[in-house]
Amino acid sequence: MISCILLAAGAGKRMQCEANKIFLRLGKYSVLQWNLQHMADVPDLSEVIIVVADGEEEAIQNEVASLTNLPWQPRLVIGGAERQDSVLAGTKATSETADIVLVHDGARPMARAALFTAVAEAAQQHGAAVAAVPVVDTIKQVRDDQTVVQTLRRSELYAVQTPQGFRRSWLLEAQEYAKKTQFVGTDDVSLVEHQGKPVYIVNSDYTNCKLTTPADIVKAKQYLGVTEPMMRVGFGYDVHRFKTGRPCILGGVQIESEFGPDGHSDADVLIHALMDALLGAAGLPDIGYWFPPEDEAFKGASSMELLKQVVKLLHEKGFKAYNVDVMVIAEAPKLKPHINAMKANLAGVLGIGEEFISVKATTHEKLGAFGRLEGLAAQAVATLYSL
């Protein structure tokens, strides 16, 4: 039995991302999803443990849930302060019946099933194995003053990648010994090396690069055969009167207020504008066509549930949201304290990161019907790409 630990708790600082680069989209899949798609083709892989950052569990679950062809259900564990801590947390979560444990960096979405298999087989035979490629540049050892000590023999040098594979007992022993000796390795097989045990090299290729800088995204798309999709843009607008005693629900968040938007459903004006923008970008009829106000089936309906149906329609037509921008126009209630919760709601349904979602609010400077607190409105712009 093979178990694989997928490290997905990294940040995206060098990638110049606000969010974890595991959520970056490379065509129809995110970086995380490309990894899982390739791992799904590994014949004897029976278990996947995803090591995640604290607070990103739901976002990772949403990414996993959108894949319907996985032969296993990944389990999530929270990572540690350092990579070594994260791998240890993942190892402890693997099944005791696992013969081989693979460790793979989530920032390497180009690793194919054949490479995982080759590393697993080598680990079974040798105890520990690592994917690597010969160094192509001349490497020199230098002093602190930037003068050369020596030129290293290039034929003896390899650039190490992942996956890295171990007999489970070897990995556990190496982790325990590293902890006992306070050793911190730069990769996982270095813990085995620290024990004086051999590590076998499995020849990889140069396409299995790590996504570190924005330039790596271009290479990754090329290697994965990703073509840039044609973007489509839609605009949505909705307006509702206020009614005393009505729940005030905006962006799927119930806000304390003495009045709320009146309508056949829950009258979530933010979601209604967004749905029209999404439908418009896909060239589909507006929300009145799909959810007629005279239909009793939608009386009091949750607009978040209706949004899920719109997202399903988009997927059936071969589209997915790329980013959305929503503006609510109202004198009251105050939206600022609730915007983060609204963005989280939208991200969960749309299946995109919160960094691709903008929710804003403005007043009408006490002018007109909105200024008199007779109602509120929302405008939305959405972009889609083809799957």
C-alpha positions as CSV (number, residue, x, y, z in Angstrom):
1,M,0.0,0.0,0.0
2,I,1.3,3.4,-1.0
3,S,0.4,6.6,1.0
4,C,1.3,10.1,-0.3
5,I,1.7,13.2,1.7
6,L,0.9,16.3,-0.4
7,L,2.4,19.5,1.1
8,A,0.0,22.3,0.5
9,A,0.6,24.7,3.4
10,G,3.1,27.0,1.7
11,A,2.7,30.7,1.0
12,G,3.1,32.5,-2.3
13,K,5.5,35.4,-1.4
14,R,8.0,34.8,-4.1
15,M,5.2,34.2,-6.5
16,Q,3.9,37.6,-5.6
17,C,0.5,36.1,-4.6
18,E,-1.6,37.3,-1.7
19,A,-2.9,33.8,-1.2
20,N,-1.4,30.3,-1.1
21,K,-0.1,29.5,-4.6
22,I,-1.7,26.1,-4.4
23,F,-4.9,27.9,-5.4
24,L,-3.5,29.4,-8.5
25,R,-5.3,28.3,-11.6
26,L,-3.5,26.7,-14.5
27,G,-6.2,26.4,-17.1
28,K,-9.1,24.3,-16.0
29,Y,-7.5,23.1,-12.7
30,S,-5.8,24.8,-9.8
31,V,-2.2,23.8,-8.8
32,L,-3.6,21.6,-6.1
33,Q,-6.1,19.9,-8.5
34,W,-3.4,19.2,-11.1
35,N,-1.4,17.4,-8.4
36,L,-4.4,15.3,-7.4
37,Q,-5.3,14.5,-11.1
38,H,-1.8,13.1,-11.7
39,M,-1.8,11.2,-8.4
40,A,-5.2,9.6,-9.3
41,D,-3.4,7.7,-12.0
42,V,-0.8,6.1,-9.7
43,P,-1.9,2.4,-9.7
44,D,-1.2,1.4,-6.1
45,L,-1.7,4.7,-4.4
46,S,-4.4,4.1,-1.7
47,E,-4.2,7.1,0.5
48,V,-3.5,10.8,0.2
49,I,-2.9,13.1,3.1
50,I,-3.0,16.8,2.3
51,V,-1.0,19.0,4.7
52,V,-2.8,22.4,4.8
53,A,-2.3,25.7,6.5
54,D,-4.5,26.5,9.5
55,G,-7.6,28.3,8.3
56,E,-7.5,27.0,4.7
57,E,-9.2,23.7,5.4
58,E,-12.5,24.7,3.8
59,A,-10.9,26.2,0.7
60,I,-8.9,23.0,0.2
61,Q,-12.0,20.8,0.7
62,N,-13.8,22.9,-1.9
63,E,-11.0,22.4,-4.4
64,V,-11.1,18.6,-3.7
65,A,-14.9,18.4,-3.9
66,S,-14.9,19.8,-7.4
67,L,-13.0,16.8,-8.7
68,T,-15.3,13.8,-9.3
69,N,-12.8,11.2,-10.6
70,L,-10.5,10.7,-7.5
71,P,-10.3,7.0,-6.5
72,W,-9.7,8.0,-2.8
73,Q,-10.9,10.8,-0.5
74,P,-7.9,12.8,0.7
75,R,-7.6,13.5,4.4
76,L,-6.5,16.9,5.7
77,V,-4.0,17.6,8.5
78,I,-2.7,21.0,9.7
79,G,0.9,21.7,8.9
80,G,3.6,22.9,11.3
81,A,5.9,25.9,11.5
82,E,8.6,24.3,9.2
83,R,8.4,21.9,6.3
84,Q,9.9,19.2,8.5
85,D,7.1,19.7,11.0
86,S,4.5,19.5,8.3
87,V,5.9,16.2,6.9
88,L,6.0,14.8,10.4
89,A,2.3,15.7,10.9
90,G,1.5,14.1,7.5
91,T,3.5,10.9,8.4
92,K,1.6,10.5,11.7
93,A,-1.6,10.6,9.7
94,T,-0.7,7.8,7.3
95,S,-2.1,4.4,7.9
96,E,0.1,1.9,9.7
97,T,-0.6,-0.5,6.9
98,A,1.2,1.7,4.4
99,D,4.3,0.1,3.1
100,I,5.6,3.1,1.2
101,V,5.1,6.8,2.0
102,L,5.7,9.4,-0.7
103,V,6.2,13.1,0.1
104,H,5.4,15.6,-2.7
105,D,5.6,19.3,-2.8
106,G,2.3,20.8,-3.9
107,A,4.2,23.5,-5.8
108,R,5.2,20.8,-8.4
109,P,2.0,20.2,-10.3
110,M,3.8,18.7,-13.4
111,A,4.9,15.5,-11.7
112,R,3.2,12.6,-13.6
113,A,1.9,9.3,-12.4
114,A,4.9,7.4,-13.9
115,L,7.3,9.4,-11.7
116,F,5.3,8.7,-8.5
117,T,5.3,5.0,-9.4
118,A,9.1,4.9,-10.2
119,V,9.9,6.6,-6.9
120,A,7.6,4.2,-4.9
121,E,9.2,1.2,-6.6
122,A,12.7,2.4,-5.8
123,A,11.8,3.2,-2.2
124,Q,10.4,-0.3,-1.8
125,Q,13.7,-1.8,-3.2
126,H,16.2,0.6,-1.6
127,G,14.5,2.0,1.5
128,A,14.6,5.7,0.3
129,A,14.5,7.3,-3.1
130,V,14.2,10.7,-4.6
131,A,13.3,12.2,-8.0
132,A,16.2,14.3,-9.3
133,V,17.8,15.6,-12.5
134,P,21.4,16.1,-13.5
135,V,22.7,19.6,-13.0
136,V,23.2,21.3,-16.4
137,D,25.2,24.3,-15.2
138,T,28.7,24.4,-13.8
139,I,28.6,24.7,-10.1
140,K,31.3,26.4,-8.0
141,Q,31.8,26.4,-4.3
142,V,32.5,29.9,-3.0
143,R,33.8,31.6,0.1
144,D,31.9,34.3,2.0
145,D,34.0,36.9,0.2
146,Q,32.6,35.6,-3.1
147,T,35.9,34.0,-4.3
148,V,35.9,30.5,-5.7
149,V,37.0,27.5,-3.5
150,Q,36.6,24.9,-6.2
151,T,34.6,23.8,-9.2
152,L,32.5,20.8,-8.4
153,R,32.3,17.8,-10.8
154,R,29.1,18.3,-12.6
155,S,28.7,14.6,-13.4
156,E,28.3,14.0,-9.6
157,L,25.6,16.7,-9.0
158,Y,21.9,16.3,-9.2
159,A,19.1,18.8,-8.5
160,V,16.6,17.2,-6.2
161,Q,12.9,17.3,-6.7
162,T,9.8,15.5,-5.3
163,P,8.2,13.1,-5.0
164,Q,10.5,11.5,-2.4
165,G,9.8,8.0,-1.2
166,F,10.4,5.9,1.8
167,R,9.6,2.7,3.4
168,R,7.3,3.9,6.2
169,S,9.5,2.5,8.9
170,W,12.6,4.3,7.5
171,L,10.8,7.6,7.4
172,L,9.5,7.3,11.0
173,E,13.0,6.3,12.2
174,A,14.6,9.2,10.3
175,Q,12.2,11.7,11.7
176,E,12.7,10.4,15.3
177,Y,16.5,10.5,14.9
178,A,16.3,14.1,13.5
179,K,14.2,15.2,16.4
180,K,16.6,13.5,18.9
181,T,19.7,15.1,17.3
182,Q,18.0,18.4,16.6
183,F,18.8,18.1,12.9
184,V,16.9,20.2,10.3
185,G,17.2,19.0,6.7
186,T,16.6,20.9,3.6
187,D,14.5,18.1,2.2
188,D,13.0,14.8,3.4
189,V,15.6,12.3,2.2
190,S,18.3,14.4,4.0
191,L,16.9,13.0,7.3
192,V,17.7,9.5,6.0
193,E,21.1,10.6,4.9
194,H,21.7,12.1,8.4
195,Q,21.4,8.5,9.7
196,G,24.1,7.3,7.3
197,K,21.6,5.4,5.2
198,P,21.7,5.4,1.4
199,V,19.2,7.3,-0.8
200,Y,18.6,6.1,-4.4
201,I,18.3,8.6,-7.3
202,V,15.3,8.2,-9.6
203,N,15.9,10.0,-12.9
204,S,13.2,12.7,-13.4
205,D,13.0,15.4,-16.1
206,Y,13.2,19.2,-16.2
207,T,9.5,19.7,-16.6
208,N,8.9,18.8,-13.0
209,C,9.9,22.2,-11.9
210,K,8.8,24.0,-8.8
211,L,6.5,27.0,-9.0
212,T,8.5,29.7,-7.3
213,T,8.3,32.9,-9.4
214,P,5.7,34.3,-11.8
215,A,7.9,33.1,-14.7
216,D,7.4,29.5,-13.6
217,I,3.6,29.9,-14.3
218,V,4.4,30.4,-18.0
219,K,6.5,27.3,-18.1
220,A,3.9,25.3,-16.2
221,K,1.1,26.2,-18.6
222,Q,3.3,25.2,-21.5
223,Y,4.2,21.8,-19.9
224,L,0.6,21.1,-19.0
225,G,-0.7,22.0,-22.4
226,V,-2.8,24.8,-21.1
227,T,-4.0,27.4,-23.6
228,E,-5.3,30.7,-22.4
229,P,-9.1,30.7,-22.5
230,M,-11.2,33.4,-24.0
231,M,-12.6,35.5,-21.2
232,R,-16.2,36.5,-21.1
233,V,-17.6,39.4,-19.1
234,G,-21.2,39.9,-17.7
235,F,-22.9,42.8,-15.9
236,G,-25.7,42.4,-13.4
237,Y,-28.0,44.9,-11.6
238,D,-30.8,44.4,-9.1
239,V,-32.9,46.6,-6.8
240,H,-35.3,45.9,-4.0
241,R,-37.5,48.0,-1.7
242,F,-37.0,47.9,2.0
243,K,-39.7,46.4,4.2
244,T,-39.9,46.7,8.0
245,G,-39.6,43.3,9.7
246,R,-38.0,41.5,6.7
247,P,-34.7,39.7,7.3
248,C,-31.8,41.6,5.9
249,I,-29.7,39.0,4.0
250,L,-26.8,40.2,1.8
251,G,-24.2,38.0,0.3
252,G,-25.6,35.1,2.3
253,V,-25.1,36.9,5.6
254,Q,-28.0,37.8,7.8
255,I,-27.4,41.4,9.1
256,E,-29.1,42.7,12.1
257,S,-31.5,45.4,10.9
258,E,-35.1,46.6,11.5
259,F,-35.8,46.3,7.8
260,G,-34.7,44.2,4.9
261,P,-35.1,43.9,1.2
262,D,-38.5,42.7,0.1
263,G,-39.0,40.1,-2.6
264,H,-40.3,36.7,-3.5
265,S,-37.1,34.9,-2.4
266,D,-34.9,36.1,0.5
267,A,-34.3,39.2,-1.8
268,D,-30.5,39.0,-1.4
269,V,-29.9,41.9,-3.9
270,L,-26.1,41.3,-3.9
271,I,-26.5,37.6,-5.0
272,H,-29.2,38.5,-7.5
273,A,-27.0,41.1,-9.2
274,L,-24.1,38.6,-9.2
275,M,-26.2,35.8,-10.7
276,D,-27.3,38.0,-13.5
277,A,-23.7,39.0,-14.2
278,L,-22.6,35.3,-14.3
279,L,-25.6,34.3,-16.5
280,G,-25.0,37.3,-18.8
281,A,-21.3,36.4,-19.3
282,A,-22.3,32.9,-20.3
283,G,-24.9,34.3,-22.8
284,L,-27.8,32.7,-20.7
285,P,-31.2,34.2,-19.8
286,D,-31.5,36.3,-16.6
287,I,-32.5,35.0,-13.2
288,G,-36.2,35.7,-13.8
289,Y,-36.1,33.0,-16.5
290,W,-34.6,30.4,-14.3
291,F,-36.3,31.4,-11.0
292,P,-39.6,33.0,-11.9
293,P,-41.0,35.3,-9.1
294,E,-44.5,33.8,-9.7
295,D,-43.2,30.2,-9.0
296,E,-44.1,29.2,-5.4
297,A,-41.1,26.8,-5.4
298,F,-38.8,29.9,-5.0
299,K,-40.9,31.7,-2.4
300,G,-38.5,32.5,0.5
301,A,-35.7,30.6,-1.3
302,S,-32.1,31.1,-0.2
303,S,-30.3,33.1,-2.9
304,M,-27.1,31.3,-2.0
305,E,-28.8,28.0,-3.0
306,L,-30.0,29.7,-6.2
307,L,-26.4,30.8,-6.9
308,K,-25.3,27.1,-6.6
309,Q,-27.8,26.3,-9.3
310,V,-26.4,29.1,-11.5
311,V,-22.8,27.8,-11.0
312,K,-24.0,24.3,-12.0
313,L,-25.6,25.8,-15.2
314,L,-22.2,27.5,-16.0
315,H,-20.3,24.3,-15.6
316,E,-22.8,22.5,-17.8
317,K,-22.1,25.2,-20.5
318,G,-18.4,24.8,-20.0
319,F,-17.7,27.9,-18.0
320,K,-16.3,28.8,-14.6
321,A,-16.1,32.1,-12.7
322,Y,-12.6,33.7,-12.8
323,N,-13.3,36.8,-10.8
324,V,-16.3,38.9,-9.6
325,D,-16.8,42.5,-8.4
326,V,-20.0,43.5,-6.6
327,M,-21.1,46.9,-5.4
328,V,-24.0,47.4,-3.0
329,I,-25.6,50.8,-3.0
330,A,-27.4,51.5,0.2
331,E,-27.6,54.1,3.1
332,A,-28.1,51.3,5.5
333,P,-27.2,48.8,6.9
334,K,-23.5,49.0,7.4
335,L,-21.8,46.3,5.3
336,K,-18.1,46.7,6.2
337,P,-18.2,44.4,9.2
338,H,-19.7,41.6,7.1
339,I,-17.7,41.9,3.9
340,N,-15.2,39.2,4.7
341,A,-18.0,36.7,5.6
342,M,-19.7,37.6,2.3
343,K,-16.5,37.0,0.3
344,A,-16.0,33.6,2.1
345,N,-19.6,32.6,1.2
346,L,-19.1,33.5,-2.5
347,A,-15.7,31.8,-2.7
348,G,-17.2,28.6,-1.3
349,V,-20.0,28.5,-4.0
350,L,-18.0,29.8,-6.9
351,G,-15.0,27.6,-6.2
352,I,-12.5,30.5,-6.5
353,G,-10.2,32.1,-4.0
354,E,-11.3,35.2,-2.1
355,E,-8.6,37.2,-3.8
356,F,-10.7,36.9,-6.9
357,I,-13.7,38.4,-5.2
358,S,-14.5,42.0,-4.5
359,V,-17.5,43.1,-2.4
360,K,-17.9,46.9,-1.9
361,A,-20.5,49.2,-0.5
362,T,-21.3,52.8,-1.1
363,T,-24.1,55.2,-0.1
364,H,-26.3,57.4,-2.3
365,E,-25.3,60.5,-0.4
366,K,-28.9,60.7,0.9
367,L,-30.2,61.5,-2.6
368,G,-33.3,60.0,-4.2
369,A,-35.1,56.8,-3.2
370,F,-32.0,55.1,-1.8
371,G,-31.1,58.2,0.1
372,R,-34.6,58.1,1.7
373,L,-34.0,54.5,2.8
374,E,-36.7,53.2,0.5
375,G,-34.5,50.4,-0.8
376,L,-31.1,49.3,-2.0
377,A,-29.4,48.1,-5.2
378,A,-26.4,46.2,-6.3
379,Q,-24.3,46.1,-9.4
380,A,-22.0,43.2,-10.4
381,V,-19.4,42.5,-13.0
382,A,-18.2,38.9,-13.5
383,T,-15.6,37.3,-15.8
384,L,-15.8,33.7,-16.9
385,Y,-13.4,31.4,-18.7
386,S,-14.1,28.2,-20.7
387,L,-13.2,24.9,-19.0
